[in-house]
Amino acid sequence: MAQPTDTFSSYDAVGNREDLSDIITMISPTATPFMSGIAQTSATSTKVEWQTDALAAASATNAVIEGDDATTDASTATTRLFNYTQISDKVARVTGTQRAVISAGRSDEMAYQVMKRAEELKRDVESSLLANNAQVAGNDSTARETGGIGSWIATNDDLAGDGASPTGDGSDARTDGTQRAFTEAQLKTVLAACWDQGGEPDTIMLGSFNKQALSGFSGGATRQINSDDKKLVNAIDIYVGDFQDLIVVPNRFQRARDALVLEMDKWELAMLRPFQKAELAKTGDTAREQILVEYALCAKNEAASGMIADLTTS
């Protein structure tokens, strides 16, 4: 078939209106389960400090002679720990012309860009909190950095033979070792170590590859099939351990090579300056707005949590 002669079609027209949807589709993930799951507290300095303590080891030979003079037991000082606040920001900048024209899908380009930057900033903070990053005091030419979770968990970690644990006070990062497959034996070792220390972890947090690896553990080998809706349940969202049940939470912004075993209420996010927006000075025909936050990670007692490190990610 051929188009009849002198037929005017959409290919010839120059006045057809464009068909641009007012719906903007974005699937970039914004969930921040660690930051959202831990408590927030206020900071009053760029150096945030706290203390930890522990009881003396239990003794099975604590027997004294009747009528004997009491012997004073040794006392130990608390441990004083700290972390530095880190400033993270995002800046949106839009020309006056762009703010004046009619845009599809948003009424004000600046408001839309600020919304995007705010979501990006949340993702940056989550990544920083879960990083293997040592604290940095900073100076006039060096940014302060908060020690990420990888620099704190040291007591209950399972790592490759050529890896090395950090000191556990945020001062140094752990040394990564040769990656190996995630196994249930590793997880059970860390859970037992946490329990022996007095911890009661409630959350296992890990990336997508090792979330699927965990779903294949033999402890979850019994799968369920619902004959009515024909669905096969082939994942583990609650891990029933020997000492406690833990929820399994995938996190896109943590290091994929780490499986975190966390007692969530032993971690805090100290805010010196909560998320805030400020209009910056004009330097021409543009508007600029800054979204900023200043925060520190507080490991209230890292021995309550654990980590399986140096895991394969593909």
Long-range contacts (C-beta under 8 A, 24 or more apart in sequence): 20-104, 21-104, 21-105, 22-104, 22-105, 23-105, 24-105, 24-106, 28-119, 29-123, 29-252, 30-119, 30-122, 30-123, 31-252, 32-122, 32-123, 32-125, 32-126, 32-253, 33-205, 33-249, 33-251, 34-126, 34-129, 34-130, 34-149, 34-205, 34-251, 34-253, 34-254, 34-262, 34-267, 35-122, 35-125, 35-126, 35-129, 35-269, 37-203, 37-249, 37-264, 38-264, 38-265, 38-267, 38-268, 38-269, 39-265, 39-267, 39-268, 39-269, 40-268, 40-269, 40-270, 40-271, 41-268, 41-269, 41-270, 41-271, 41-298, 42-270, 42-271, 42-272, 43-85, 43-270, 43-271, 43-272, 43-294, 43-295, 43-296, 44-272, 45-85, 45-272, 46-84, 46-85, 46-144, 46-272, 46-294, 47-82, 47-83, 47-84, 47-85, 48-82, 48-83, 48-84, 48-85, 48-270, 48-272, 48-296, 48-298, 49-80, 49-81, 49-82, 50-80, 50-81, 50-82, 50-298, 50-300, 51-78, 51-79, 51-80, 51-81, 52-78, 52-79, 52-81, 52-300, 52-301, 53-78, 53-79, 81-169, 81-170, 81-299, 82-170, 83-135, 83-146, 83-147, 83-170, 83-270, 83-296, 83-297, 83-298, 83-299, 84-135, 84-136, 84-137, 84-138, 84-144, 84-145, 84-146, 84-147, 84-296, 85-144, 85-146, 85-270, 85-272, 85-294, 85-295, 85-296, 86-128, 86-143, 86-144, 86-145, 86-146, 86-294, 86-295, 86-296, 87-143, 87-144, 87-273, 87-292, 87-293, 87-294, 88-121, 88-124, 88-125, 88-128, 88-292, 88-293, 88-294, 88-295, 89-121, 89-290, 89-291, 89-292, 89-293, 90-117, 90-118, 90-120, 90-121, 90-124, 90-290, 90-291, 91-117, 91-280, 91-288, 91-289, 91-290, 91-291, 92-116, 92-117, 92-288, 92-289, 92-291, 93-286, 93-287, 93-288, 94-286, 94-287, 95-285, 95-286, 96-285, 96-286, 96-287, 97-285, 99-287, 110-287, 110-289, 114-277, 114-289, 114-291, 117-291, 118-275, 118-277, 118-291, 121-275, 121-291, 121-293, 122-275, 123-253, 125-293, 125-295, 126-251, 126-253, 126-254, 127-253, 127-254, 129-269, 129-297, 130-251, 130-253, 130-254, 130-255, 130-258, 130-260, 131-255, 132-173, 132-174, 132-176, 132-255, 132-258, 133-173, 134-166, 134-170, 134-171, 134-172, 134-173, 135-170, 135-171, 146-295, 146-296, 146-297, 147-171, 147-297, 148-297, 149-260, 149-267, 149-297, 149-299, 150-174, 150-255, 150-258, 150-307, 152-297, 152-299, 152-302, 153-260, 153-299, 153-302, 153-305, 153-306, 153-307, 154-302, 155-193, 155-197, 155-302, 155-303, 155-306, 156-190, 156-193, 156-194, 156-197, 156-199, 156-261, 156-303, 156-305, 156-306, 156-307, 157-190, 157-306, 157-307, 157-308, 157-309, 158-186, 158-189, 158-190, 158-306, 158-307, 158-308, 158-309, 159-307, 159-308, 159-309, 159-310, 160-309, 160-310, 163-309, 163-310, 168-302, 170-297, 170-299, 174-309, 176-257, 176-309, 176-310, 177-309, 177-310, 178-310, 179-257, 179-310, 179-311, 179-312, 179-313, 180-310, 180-311, 180-312, 181-213, 181-311, 181-312, 182-206, 182-210, 182-213, 182-214, 182-259, 182-308, 182-311, 182-312, 183-217, 184-217, 184-218, 184-219, 186-259, 186-308, 187-214, 187-217, 187-239, 187-259, 187-261, 187-308, 188-241, 188-242, 190-261, 190-306, 190-307, 190-308, 191-241, 191-242, 191-243, 191-246, 191-261, 191-306, 192-242, 192-243, 193-306, 194-261, 194-263, 194-303, 194-304, 194-305, 194-306, 195-242, 195-243, 195-244, 197-303, 197-304, 198-303, 198-304, 199-263, 199-266, 199-301, 199-303, 199-304, 199-305, 199-306, 200-243, 200-244, 200-263, 200-304, 201-244, 201-246, 201-261, 201-262, 201-263, 201-304, 201-305, 201-306, 202-244, 202-245, 202-246, 202-247, 202-262, 202-263, 202-264, 203-246, 203-247, 203-248, 203-249, 203-260, 203-261, 203-262, 203-263, 203-264, 204-239, 204-246, 204-247, 204-248, 204-249, 204-259, 204-260, 204-261, 204-262, 205-249, 205-250, 205-251, 205-254, 205-259, 205-260, 205-262, 206-248, 206-249, 206-250, 206-251, 206-254, 206-256, 206-258, 206-259, 206-260, 207-250, 207-251, 207-252, 207-254, 207-255, 207-256, 207-257, 207-258, 207-313, 208-250, 208-252, 208-256, 209-256, 209-312, 209-313, 209-314, 210-256, 210-259, 210-311, 210-313, 211-248, 211-250, 213-311, 214-239, 214-248, 214-259, 256-311, 256-313, 257-309, 257-310, 257-311, 257-312, 257-313, 258-307, 258-308, 258-309, 258-311, 259-307, 259-308, 259-309, 259-311, 260-305, 260-306, 260-307, 261-305, 261-306, 261-307, 261-308, 262-305, 263-304, 263-305, 265-300, 266-299, 266-300, 266-301, 266-302, 266-304, 266-305, 267-297, 267-298, 267-299, 267-300, 267-305, 268-297, 268-298, 268-300, 269-295, 269-296, 269-297, 269-298, 270-295, 270-296, 270-297, 270-298, 271-295, 272-296
